[in-house]
């Protein structure tokens, strides 16, 4: 794994490279962030960079003997600690018992999922955890002399699953590890990691991957697959994934499974989860243009299609919230693609900020009243009529 393989997170990459060049690498690093945004990949890329024999300015070379071993996860100085389970055959399991399965799983899925990993290793419905016996193995491995690496790396995936006794037993080695040993922990829920562990690590927080970066990545994949996918489809996938690269690539995989050289939004809708995005944008335009009948017709279409009105109302409010931010000069905080920004700008060009605020207030009232209405769509319909009047 190289830094270039990790999508987004540019500030963290640059900081890691700087720390390595200045020989100021922390002995214990905690990577925290939303699921599916490359924390484990970043940990491996950093470990590979630290031990690369022919580093470039911004990445490992990827071709030296050390890099090739890291790429296959078989470097003797790379140690994994992962959630495991007890079975009838293994009463005191450690990560070593599942290392072969782990390598196969991660190499095929560089954005691993805890639930999926449980399915792979479990004989029945069990939850993997890092048991107390892991502590002795960690300490034993790290006290051995390095085989060939400059820095021995202990990578702990999901420390939130670590048994408290295990966590307590590794505190000393985590605080004062042997020379040239680096711990890297990756988790989505730092607040669930024992405070004694967190306090001994330098924390790095990952952000959701930006919409434009994700869209660019998806377009590269479609190009490699020699397929043409409409930008509208890419935008919808980006919106559905909510900054999670793992989910975005999974959704794109479903779209690319369609036997089409050119994939339109109509075709993609056959495999993608339902999205209200197009209807929301259409409704916003009609309200801004004071076309009451057309706006109400959309609500009728939603009912015929079986769309949940409460969910649609939330999505409509989310779009109006984005419009408010843009009209207020805070559009830079929006994590949307360039295409989506262009469409949002077209809507906001039709209304002033006061009108946007009035529409939001009206729809929020409808959102509350909808919980008590015997006709689910009625509060939203009333809000639409009032909003059209507000835009006069």
N, C-alpha and C positions, 0 to 999 in steps of 0.2 A: 504494500500500500504506500503510495506517495501522496504528498500534499495536493498535487494536481488532481488526484482521484477523489478528494474530499470536496463536495460542492459547497460553495459559499464559505463563511467563517474566515474571511481574509484577515481581519485584525488578529485573530488568534494564531493563524499560521505565521504571520509576520513576527508576532511576539515570541513564539516558540523558536523560530530561526534565530532571532536576536539573542535570546537567552542561551542557545547552544553556542553561538559564535563567541559570546562573552563569557562562556563557561560559568553561567549563573543559573543552571538548571535546578529547580527545587527538587528536594529529595522525595517529596510526595505531592502529587498533583491530583486535584479533584475536578473532573469535567462534568458540568451540570447543564441540562437544557432539555427542551421538549423532545419527545420520542421521534426517531427517524430523521435526525438532522446531522448524523455523522460523528457522534462523540467517540465511539469505539474506533471508527476509521481514522479519526484524527490522532487518537492514542497510538495506533499502529504506525501511522505515517511519521509521527514524532520519534517513536522508538527506532524505526528504520533509518531516519535521518541521523539520529545520534550515532549510529553504528556504521553508517555508510563509509566505504573506503575512498570514495571519489565524489564527494558532495559537489553539487553545483551551487550557484549563488542562492537559489531559492528552493532547492529540493534535493532529495537523495538521487543518486545516479540511476538507480533501478536495474543496474546490470552487473554490479560487482557481486562477489560470492555472498557477502553478507545480505545485500538487498534481495537476492534471489531466494535465500532461505527465509527471510522475513516475509516475502511475498507468498510463500507456501506455508507460512506459520510453523516452520520446522527449525528455526534457529535455536540452538541449544541454550542460549542465554535469554530467550523470551519465555516468560512463565505466565500462564493463564490461571486465574482463579475465577471459577464460574459456578452458578447454582447447579447443584446435583441432587439426586434423590437416592433414598435407601431402597434396596430391593431384597428379594429373598436370597440373591446371590452375593450382594454387596451390603453388608451391615454397617460398615464404616466408610462410606464413599468419600473420595476426594476428587478434585478436578482431573487428576491424572487418569482416573478410571474412565473418564468420558472425553478425553482429549481428542481421540480419533474422530468421534462423532462431531465434536465441536468444530474441528478444522473443516470437515466436509460441509457442515451447516453454514459456517461463516463465509467460506470461500464462494458458496453459491448464493449467499444472502448477506451482503456487507452491511445491511441495516437490520440486525437480528431483533427478533421479537420474543420477549420472555415467555408468553403463552405458547408460541409455536415451539420454542425450545423444550418446554415441558412436555408437549405432545411427542416430541422425538425421543426423549429419554425415559418417559414414564411408562410403567407397565399398566397403570391405571390412572385415575384422576388424582394425581399428586402434584404438589407445588414444590419446585426445586428451591433449595437453599444452600448456603455455604455453612457446612457443619463445623463443629468444634475441632474435629480431626484435621481440618484444613490448615489450622494455625501452625501445627508442628511441621507440616509439609512446606509451608511458605518459608518458615524460619530456616529449615534444613537446606532448602534449595538456595536461598540467598546467602547462606554462610559458606557455601562451596565457592571455590575459585572459579572465575569466569573461564569458559572454554576458549572463546576467541573474541568476544565483544569488548568494546571500550566501556560500555555501560550495560549492566545487566538490568533488564526491565521486568517488573512484576505488574501485570495488568489485571486489575480486578473489575470484572463486569458485574454491575448491579450490587454494590455493597449493601444496599437496603435489605438484601436477602441474607445477610450474614448473621449467624447466631451471635448473641451478645457475648457469650463466653469466648467465642472465637475472636471477636473484635477486641476484647480485653487482652487476650493473649498476644496479639500482634502489635499492641500499642507501643511497646518499647522499640521493636525493630522498625516500626513506622516512623517513630520520632528520631531514632538514631540508627539508621540502616548501615550495613557494611559499606565500605568505600565503593564508589561507582555503582551504586544500586539506585534505581529510580522506580518509585511506585506511581502508577497512573490508575486512578479509579474513575469509572464512568457510570453516571446514574441520571435518572430523570427526576428523582425526588430527594433532593439534598436534605430536606427537613426530616426525612425518615432514617437518614444515616446517623448512627450514634454520634453524639456531639463530641465525644472523645476522639473519634476518627476525624471528623471535619476540622477540629481545631489544630490538627497536626498536618493539615494539607494546605497548599496554596490553591485557591479556588478560581476556576475559569468558567464563566457563564456563556453558554452558546445561545444565540438568538435564532428565531425562526428564519429559514432561508428566504431571502427577498423574492418577491414575485418575478421580477425581471431576470434574476439569476436562474431561478428555477425554470422559467419559460425557455431561456437560452439552452439550458441543459436538455430539456425535453426535445427541443428542435434538433439538437445534435444527434440525439438517439434516433429520431425519425429519419434523419439523413443517412445514418449508418444502416438503418433497416431498408433504405431505398423506398420510402413511402412518403407521400405528401399528405400532411394533416393540416387542415384549416387552422388559422390562428385562433379562431373562435373556439375550437375544440381545446387547443392548448390553454387558452385563458380559463376555460371551464375546469379543466383538470387542476390548474394552479389554484383556483378558488376552492375546489373541493378538498384539496390536500391540506389547506391551512398551514402552509409553511413546512410540511413534512415531506422530505424528498423521497422517503421510502414509499409513502402512500401515492405520491405523484407518479413514480415510476411503475408502481403496480397498476394504477389506473391506465397509464399509457400503454402498458403491456396488453391490457384488455382491448383497448382501441386498436392496437396494431394487429391483434389476432383476427380482425375483420379482413376478409379476403378482398381488399380494395387497394388499388394503387393510390387513389386519392380519397381521403376520408373526410366527409363533411360533418357538420354538427348533427344533421339529421341521422346519418348512419351511426355516429358515435353515441347518440342517445339510446341506441339499442343495447349498449353494454355498460354505459356509465350510470352511476347512481343518479336519481332524479335531482335536478337542480332548478331552483326558481329564478335563477339569475336573469334569463331572457324576459320572463314575464314581469319581473320587478322593474327592469329597465323600461320596458314598454309601458307599464303603468305610470311610471314617473314622468315619462315624456307626455303622455295623454293628460295627466293632471296639470302639468306645467302649461300645456296648450289649451286648458279649460275644456277638453273634450269629454264631458261627463258620460255620455252614452257609451263611448268607446271604452272608457275606464271601467264602467260597470259591467260591460260585456266581458272584460277579462276575468272579473270575479266569477261570472257565470261559467266561463270556460274552466276555471280552476275547480269549481264544484263538479263539473262533468268529468274532469280528469282524476277526481279523487284526491286532490291536493289538500293537505291539512291547512286550514285557514290561519290557525294560530302560528304555525311555522312560517307561512308566507308573510304574515304581518311582521314577524321578527326580522325576516330577510329584507322586507321593505324598509323597516326602520334602520337597519344596518346600512342600507344604500343611502338613505337620507342623511344618516350620520356622516357618511363619507362626503356627501355634498356639502354639509354644513362646514366640515373642516376645510374643504377646498375653498368655499366662499369666504372663509375667515382667514385665509392666507396660511393655513396649516396643512396644505396638501402634501408637503414633504413627509409627513408621518404616515401616509397611506401606503400600505404594502400591496400594491396592485400593479399589473403589467402596464406597459406603455399604451397598449390598445384599450385597456379598461379605463385608463386615465383620460384618453381622448374622448371616449363615450361619456364619461362623467362630466368632462368640461362642456360637452355639447348640451347636457341637461342643465348644468348650472348657468349656462349662458341665457337660458330662458326665464330664470327666476332670480330675484334678489334675496339677500340673506334673511330679511324679515319674513318673506314668503316661505322660505325653507323652514324657518323656526316655527311658523304657524302650522305648517303641514305636519311637522314632527309632533308638535303638541297635540294636534287633533288625532293623529294616528295612535299616539301613546294612550290617549283617553279611550280610543276604540279597543286597544289591546287589553285594558283593564275591564272594560264593559263586556268584552267578548266572553269572559269567563262565566258570566251570569246570563247571557242571552240564550233564549230557547231557539233562536235562529242564528247559528254561528257566524254567518257572513254579514248579518245586518249591521253591527257596529262599524265594520270596515267600510261597508257601502255608504253609510252615513258620513263617515270620515272623508271618503273620497268626494262626495258631493260638497261638503263643507270646504275641503281643500281646493277644489276647483274654484269655489267662490273666493277663497283667500288669494288665489293667484290672479284674480281679475284686476 
